[in-house]
């Protein structure tokens, strides 16, 4: 996925050379779409969903408005496409996290570490997907909720039957998703700047607690 970078050190999006460049149509299309996605992340992180316009997205992407409309009918459609790609990117990172020990608790720890590593490389992902949506409402907020639910499900996937006896209720899962969002948002927007790596203990604890209890979750959160 194209990286948009943090507010202070954003990677410059690679632009295609003008004129006849000999590149395939498929390559050009993919390049332009990736730039539009990256530009959308930056624009929304800086201005929010309501204030972000097609003009802003085009400016951040280095892609013309005409080209934008060749891919998306509206800015909302572009927002949702960005969510789709972001979700896929994060879920792959979580599910492919390397695990040093076979226990489920260790798997959860590894998945949390992988998630925070990806977000730490590009805090604008948090600003786009978690911080900005509440003010947007509607389809954007609903997409935010779906993303959080799927992230929580991916992190706790494979919980032993003995721990998940009776299952974790829908209310508990919603609370986990809300807590995850709050912790990650606070880590990015806090006075100390981006502190996502430091959120590891809190995220591990909130994801394990419904399964193993608060005390065991707190103990596991201190291990890495």
Secondary structure in CASP SS format (residue, H / E / C, confidence):
PFRMAT SS
TARGET T0000
AUTHOR 0000-0000-0000
METHOD secondary structure of the structure
MODEL  1
X C 1.00
X C 1.00
X C 1.00
X C 1.00
X C 1.00
X C 1.00
X C 1.00
X C 1.00
X C 1.00
X C 1.00
X C 1.00
X C 1.00
X C 1.00
X C 1.00
X C 1.00
X C 1.00
X C 1.00
X C 1.00
X C 1.00
X C 1.00
X C 1.00
X C 1.00
X C 1.00
X C 1.00
X H 1.00
X H 1.00
X H 1.00
X H 1.00
X H 1.00
X H 1.00
X H 1.00
X H 1.00
X H 1.00
X H 1.00
X H 1.00
X H 1.00
X H 1.00
X H 1.00
X H 1.00
X H 1.00
X H 1.00
X H 1.00
X H 1.00
X H 1.00
X H 1.00
X H 1.00
X H 1.00
X C 1.00
X C 1.00
X C 1.00
X C 1.00
X C 1.00
X C 1.00
X H 1.00
X H 1.00
X H 1.00
X H 1.00
X H 1.00
X H 1.00
X H 1.00
X H 1.00
X C 1.00
X C 1.00
X C 1.00
X H 1.00
X H 1.00
X H 1.00
X H 1.00
X H 1.00
X H 1.00
X H 1.00
X C 1.00
X C 1.00
X C 1.00
X H 1.00
X H 1.00
X H 1.00
X H 1.00
X H 1.00
X H 1.00
X H 1.00
X H 1.00
X H 1.00
X H 1.00
X H 1.00
X H 1.00
X H 1.00
X H 1.00
X H 1.00
X H 1.00
X H 1.00
X H 1.00
X H 1.00
X H 1.00
X H 1.00
X C 1.00
X C 1.00
X C 1.00
X C 1.00
X C 1.00
X C 1.00
X C 1.00
X C 1.00
X H 1.00
X H 1.00
X H 1.00
X H 1.00
X H 1.00
X H 1.00
X H 1.00
X H 1.00
X H 1.00
X H 1.00
X H 1.00
X H 1.00
X H 1.00
X H 1.00
X H 1.00
X H 1.00
X H 1.00
X H 1.00
X C 1.00
X C 1.00
X H 1.00
X H 1.00
X H 1.00
X H 1.00
X H 1.00
X H 1.00
X H 1.00
X H 1.00
X C 1.00
X H 1.00
X H 1.00
X H 1.00
X H 1.00
X C 1.00
X H 1.00
X H 1.00
X H 1.00
X H 1.00
X H 1.00
X H 1.00
X H 1.00
X H 1.00
X H 1.00
X H 1.00
X H 1.00
X H 1.00
X H 1.00
X H 1.00
X H 1.00
X H 1.00
X H 1.00
X H 1.00
X C 1.00
X C 1.00
X C 1.00
X C 1.00
X C 1.00
X C 1.00
X C 1.00
X C 1.00
X C 1.00
X C 1.00
X C 1.00
X C 1.00
X C 1.00
X C 1.00
X H 1.00
X H 1.00
X H 1.00
X H 1.00
X H 1.00
X H 1.00
X H 1.00
X H 1.00
X H 1.00
X H 1.00
X H 1.00
X H 1.00
X H 1.00
X H 1.00
X H 1.00
X H 1.00
X H 1.00
X H 1.00
X H 1.00
X H 1.00
X C 1.00
X C 1.00
X C 1.00
X C 1.00
X C 1.00
X C 1.00
X C 1.00
X H 1.00
X H 1.00
X H 1.00
X H 1.00
X H 1.00
X H 1.00
X H 1.00
X H 1.00
X H 1.00
X H 1.00
X H 1.00
X H 1.00
X H 1.00
X H 1.00
X H 1.00
X H 1.00
X C 1.00
X H 1.00
X H 1.00
X H 1.00
X H 1.00
X H 1.00
X H 1.00
X H 1.00
X H 1.00
X C 1.00
X C 1.00
X C 1.00
END
